Amino acid sequence: MDKIKVLGISGSLRADSFNTALLKSAIELSKEYLNIDIYDISRIPLYNHDHEKKGIPESVIEFKSAIASSDSLLFALPEYNSSVTGVLKNAIDWASRAESPLNGKPCAIMGASGGLSGTAVAQSHFRQIASSVNLICMNVPKLQLRKSKSLFDENNILTDQSTLEHLDKFLKAFREWTLNFINTKN
Ligand SMILES: Cc1cc2nc3c(=O)[nH]c(=O)nc-3n(C[C@H](O)[C@H](O)[C@H](O)COP(=O)(O)O)c2cc1C
């Protein structure tokens, strides 16, 4: 089969985001077997049912179409106040409306935090949201990076060797899991 088509979604809009940097490292590490494109959710406006009735914003149409044409989704989640970021939840809310491309889509979750949580709580909250929109999340392995500043260099490149090894295992498991999912479905 061709390379698996993955849509990467970072829950951070920050230019120097560790989570976006983690997605970029994932692209580099898995380029032989995954084709990961990052979708920038900063263009998605705040959800408002009144605006939706007037017409779906172009960015949302694009986002939904990018999800629909992907084999699976890879989320990189920051943790804000013991949950997922508002911008990510907003993007999921938009995508879940009408014909939801999230319905039955496989996904994996990883995350990087500045402190010691490793985004464990945000990941757990995300699983709850995912079940509501019928995203099917890979359960293990988990990827929860703590003290992220020490893992990335001054150019925001992931350089910590044991983290790179873990990310490599995670991405290979994600590939197998997505393939099993596609094969079971067909
Ligand atoms: C509003 C806000 C709330 C935060 N809450 C948490 C938290 O609950 N747990 C945690 O580990 N880090 C928390 N942080 C720190 C983030 O994990 C840290 O800023 C991280 O680098 C954000 O991800 P990014 O680098 O991809 O932008 C918070 C940061 C902000 C701005």
The ligand as an ORCA input file, in Angstrom:
! r2SCAN-3c Opt
* xyz 0 1
  C      -3.391     28.929     30.088
  C      -2.348     27.871     30.361
  C      -2.628     26.827     31.194
  C      -1.681     25.818     31.412
  N      -2.010     24.748     32.198
  C      -1.175     23.714     32.296
  C      -1.566     22.524     32.974
  O      -2.673     22.402     33.474
  N      -0.676     21.501     33.032
  C       0.567     21.601     32.465
  O       1.335     20.641     32.518
  N       0.961     22.719     31.806
  C       0.127     23.760     31.708
  N       0.501     24.886     31.018
  C       1.846     24.951     30.433
  C       1.881     24.336     29.045
  O       1.931     22.925     29.147
  C       3.126     24.813     28.308
  O       2.980     26.206     28.105
  C       3.320     24.109     26.992
  O       4.573     24.469     26.503
  C       2.222     24.478     26.001
  O       2.366     23.744     24.808
  P       3.074     24.374     23.505
  O       4.535     24.479     23.811
  O       2.798     23.367     22.436
  O       2.467     25.708     23.219
  C      -0.410     25.902     30.803
  C      -0.132     27.002     29.959
  C      -1.078     27.957     29.732
  C      -0.774     29.097     28.771
*
